[in-house]
């Protein structure tokens, strides 16, 4: 008989103790990024009970099972509250895949490589911005892999959303009412470019002359005709005390105008429940929110792999299920994540914000945002945002980013639990002549300038 060094409740006691002490860095048996640096796996940082759903539930729920209303109560502690309600009452289901042991499959290769290479080189400057030890803008990867505070952990989320130097995501959006009917259907593109902390594209690590900018980000719409040509451009300062500049091209007026940039809790288009504030669970500058604190730690079920549908559909489109009409939710594959850190923050620079706080679940191994729940002014659950990620390789098909399979998000749910309205987003291969592309030098000129907005609006 094998004598286990750590009983089944050892991890639970460890997590409770670490939250009480304000400890942030991941790992139970050792710091998680020390384990990753040694072996490329986080396994040495966790006892056996945190390495699979089978061990954690003692076989009651197993890899390959499907979570539904019939068994969700057995894993309620592994789900954020709105996702639990979706499964329990709205017919959502989750398929359980094996836990990914190779951390290099859980984010872009070059990003994780830079995290290891640049560990220990980050600090905050006098304005609270992430800089190198020499005081220069960040040079790439997660700045605080063994974070010591909630602020360090959240600062990394805001610094680099998609973890690539540049991306153009071709997207389809479906906005459903409480009856499960699709009321709006949009096709759009979402572009991101990082002028700093670059790890894949030359010049590295900065675009000369743009070291004072954190990101350029735009979204444009190609269908339906009523909104075709409408586009928005965000230009972020590197200083996280400042709001971005927000420009928009409104097709009906055929001109660009500058929008108030602090109105980040409103949909950009009719029917959507997605806000600018939601992007990557960190859609606002770091210091427009405050009172960052760790309120929980522990294992979760999250969609950190298997989010690509390219092995089944030529345009990467995903299947749906659940809800009143059978298509409220994306088919989603989740896996057992040994440790998530739950960060809570409050909107300190938004006096009219409809939310009082947000809680974000972050994978302690990769610092990837897994899910977010925001709360209304009364403190009641209001909206949720959860994405599915993964390498773009499936069933013998691969979409590459240089020498490695592309890693990105595959689909997103943005759900308003108070109204029952759902926005589903999926990353597809192409929309209206705009294919998904990664680390392409042409993304800036084509999508991320005011001239680009005018050109797309008139094209």
N, C-alpha and C positions, 0 to 999 in steps of 0.2 A: 504494500500500500504506500502511495506517495503522500508524504506529509507536506501540506502546503504551508509555506512561510507566511503568506498573507491570506487571512480569511476573507469571506465574501464582503464583509462590511468595512474592510480596511480602507478601500478607496473612498467610500462615502465619508468616513471619519476624517480622512486626509483633506477632502474637498471642503468640508464644513470648517475645519480648522484653518485652512488657508484663506477662505473668504473672511472669516472673523479677523484674521491677521492682516488682511489687505494684500495678500500675496497674489501676483498676477502671472508670473512665468509658468509655462506649461510643464507637465511632468509630475509623476508621483514618486517613482523610484530614483529618478535623476532628472536634471533639466532636459526638456525634450529636444532642444536644439543641440545639446551635447551628444545625445544619442544619434540624432540625424547626421551630425558631422562624422561620427565614428563609423556608422553602418549604412547610411542612406535610409534608414527605417526608424520610426519612433518606438518600436516594440520594446526596446530595453528600458524605456522610461515608464512602462506601465506593467502592473501585475497581470496574470493570466486572465482574470475576470474582466479586464477592459480591452481584450484583444479580439473578442468576437461577441456577437449577439447571443450565440449559443451558450457561451460560458457565463455571460452576464445574467441571462434569464434561467440558467440551469436547465436548458433544453426546452423550456416552455414555448419560446419563439426561436426559430432556427433560420439560418441562411437559406434563401430560396422561398421562404414563406411570404405570404401577402398579409399586410396589416389592413384590417377592415373594421367596421363597427363591431364585428363579432369578437375581436381579440384586442382591440386598441387599448383597453384598460390595463392590459398586462405591460404595456410600454408607455403609459401616460407620462411617466417621469422622464421619458426620452424625447418628448415633443414639446414645442412651444405651444402656448394655450390655444391659439386660433387654429393651428393645424389639427390639434386634437378635436376641436369642435367640428371642423370640416369632415374628419373621418367619422366621428361619432354620429353626426346628424345629417350630413349632406352627401354621403356616399363616396367620399374620396377614399382611394386605396393607394397603398405604397408597396412596391416589390422590394424585398431585401436582397442585396447583393453581398458578396464577401467583402470584408474590410480590406481596403487597399493598404498594403504594407510598404510599398515603395513610394516614399514621399515625392520623388521626382515626377510622379504621375499626377500630382495633385495641384500643380501650378505650372506655368511655363518654365521650361528647363533653364533658360538663361536667367530668369528672374530668381529662381532658387539657387542657382550657382552663384549669382551676385550676392545673395543673402549670406551664404557661407563665406564668400571671399571678403565681404565688407563688414562682417560682424565686429562689433566693438568700435566702429568708426563714427557712430552717430551721437549727437547731443542736441539739446535745445539752445538756441541763442537767446539774447535778451528780449526778443519779441515773442519767444515761444515757438519759433519755427525750427524744423529739423535741419541741421547743418552737419558738416563733417567736423572732426576735431580741429581742423584748420579754419573753420568758419565759412566754408563754401557750401553751396546748395548740395543736396544729397546726391550720391553717386550710383545708386541702384540697389534693388532688392529690398527686403523688409528691413527697416532701420534698427528696430529693437527686437530681434528674434527671441531673446530671453527678457521680455519686457518686465519692468519692475513697478509699473503703475498703469492704471486704466488709461491715463492720458497717452502714455507711450504706445500702448496697444492700439488705441483709436487713431492716433496720429498716422500710423502706418496705413490704415484703411483709406484715409483722406488723401494721402500722398500719391498713390498710384492705384487707380480703379481697376482697369482690365489687365494689369501686370504685363502689358506689351508696350513697346515704344509708340506704336500707332496701330489703330484698327479701324475698319469700317464694317459695322455689323449690319447686314441686310436683315430686316425684321418684318414680321407680320404681327398685328395686334388685333385682338378680338375683345370687345367690351360687351359683357352680358349683364342683363338685369336680374332681379331676384327670381323671376320665373324661368331663368335659364336660356332666354332667347338672346342671340347675338344682335345687338342693336346697332353697333358700329364695327366696321372692319377696315383697318388701315394697313397700308404698306409704307414702310419708312426706312430710312437709313440713320444710323447713329455712329458718328465719327469721334474718335479720341486721338490726341497726340500729346506726348510728353516731351517738352523741350529740355527737361532736366532728368537726372536719374536714368539715363538711357543705357540699356544693356545689350541691345541687338543691332541697332541701326547706327551707322556713322553719320555725323560725328558723335562720339561718346566721350564723356557722359552728358555733355550739354550741347544744345544748338547755340552757336556763337551769337551774342547779342540778345538772347532770349532767356538768360539765366534768372531774370526776375519774374518769369511766368511759370506757373505750375502745370497748367494744361490748357489746351484748346479742345472744345467739345461742341459738336453741333448735332442737330436732329432735323431731318427734312422729310416731307411726306410726298409720295407719288400717287397714291390713290386714297380715297375716291376723288372724283373730279372737283367736288365742292371744296376740297382743301389742298388739292394738288399744287405744288410749288411753295406752300407755306414752310418756313424753316426758321430755326433759332440757332444762335451762336453764343456760347459762353466762353469768356476769356478770363481765366483765373490768375490772380496775382500769386506769387510764391508766398507772400505774407498772408498767413491764415487768419489775420484779424480783419481782412478786407473782403467785401462781397465781390463776386465776379462782375464783369461787364456782361450785360445780356442784350443782344441785338436780335431782331426778328424781321423776316421778310413776310409780309402778309399779302397773299396773292390778290386779294380783292382790291387792295390799294396800290399794288405794284410799286412799293417802295420799302426801304428799310427804316425801321424806327428803333430807338433804344427803349427798353422796357425797365420798369422798376425791378431791381434784382433781388429785393428782399421778400417778394411775394412767391415763395417757393413751395407753398402748400396748396397750390391750385393746379388742376390739370391744364396742360397746354392746348388740348383739343377736346371737343365735345365727347362726353360719354366715358372718358378714361378715368380710372382711379389711380393713375400713376402720376406722381409729382416729381419735379426736379429734385426735391429733397430726398427722394427715395433712392437715387442712383447708387448702386453698390452699397446700400445701407449707410452711405457717407456722402450724400449729395450736396452738402453745404460746407463752407469753410469751417475748419476745426473749432475756432473760437467764437463762432456764432451760436454754438452750443456750449454748455458748461456743466459743472458739477458731475463730471465723469467719475463713475465708481463701479467697482465690481460688486455685483449682487448675487452671483451664483457661479458654480462650477460643477461640471459633471459630464457624463457621457450623453450623447444625443444620437438620434437617427437623422441623417442629413444626406442630401443629394449631391455628394462631392465627386461622384463618378457616374458614368453611364448616361450623361445628359445629351449626347449627340444622337440624332436619328438618321444620319447619313448612310448607315448600313442598310436601312429599310426604305428610304424615300430619296429620290434623286434631288429634290430641293430641300432635303433635311427636315421635312415637316413631320410634326409629332402627332401621335394619336391622343384621343381624349376619352374621358369617362365621367360618370357621376353627375350629381345635380339633377334638377327637375327634368331636363331634356337630354341628359346623357353626355353633355360636352362642356361641363363647367370646369373640369380639372384636366391638366395634362397627365398622361401616364407617366409616373415618376418612379425611378429606381433610387432607393436610399441605401446607405450602409451604416454600420455601427461606428461612430466616431468616439474614440476613447475619452476625449476631453474637449468640452467647449467652455469658454469663459463668457459669462453674460455681463455685458456692460450696459449701464443705465446712464442717460444724459438728459439734460433739460434745455429747451430752446431759449437761451438767455438774450438773444438779440432780435427776437421776433415777438413784439408785444401783442400782435393780433393772431398769433399762431393758434390753430384749432387743436393743437396737441399740447399736453402738459409734460410729456416725457416720451422717450423711446427706449426700448430694450433691444440689444443686438447680440445674437449668439455668434461667437467667433471660434472657429476651429483652432485649438491651441497649438496644433502641429504646424499649421501653415499661416495662421492669422487671417484666413479667408472668412469673410462674413457669410454665415450660413443662412440667417433669417433675421427679420426685424418685426417687432410688434410696437406700434405706437398707441398711446392712450389719450383720450380726450381730456378736456379741462376738468371733468369730474373724476378722472382717474380710471375710467372704464376702458376696456380694450376697444380699439377703434379700427385700426387698419393693420394689415400684415403684408410683408414682402418676403417671398422666399424663392430662391433660384436653384436651378440644377446645373451642375458643372460637369466637366470631364474632358478627357482627351478626345480629339476627333478621329477616332479609329474604332471601327465596329464591323464585324462580319466580313473581314478581309478587305475593307475599304478604309482609306486614310486620306485626310486633308492635312497637308503638312505646313508647318511654319519653319522654313529653312530645313535644317537637318532633323527636326523632331516633329512629331504630330502636334498639330495646333491644339492648345488648351484654351478653353473659354467657357462662358455660360452657354447653355443650350435652350433653356426656357425659364420663364418667370411667372409667378402668380402675384398679383397685387389685388388684395381683397379687402373690401370694406364690410366688416362684420355687422355694422349697425344698419346698413341699407341692403346688404345682401348682394351688392354689385361686385362683379369680378372683371379684372382686366388680365387677359392672358397674352404674353409675349413669347415669341419664339425667334431664334436666330436661324435664318434660312440661307440657302446657297446664293440666291440672287433675287432682287426685285427690280423690275423695270430698267434693266441694263446696269444695275449697280450690284456687283457681286461682293460678298463678304471677302475682305482682304486683310492681311496682317503684315505689319512692318513694311509697308509700301511707302516709298518716299513721295509718291504723288498724292497721298491723302490730304496733305495740308493745302496745296493749291486748289485741289478739286472741291474740298468740302469745308475748309476751316478759315475762310476769310469772308469779309462782307461782299467782295466781288464774286466769290463762289455762291453766296446766297442769291445774289441777283441773277447769276447765270442759271442756277437751278430753277429759280422761279419763273424765268422767261423761256426756259427750254421746253 
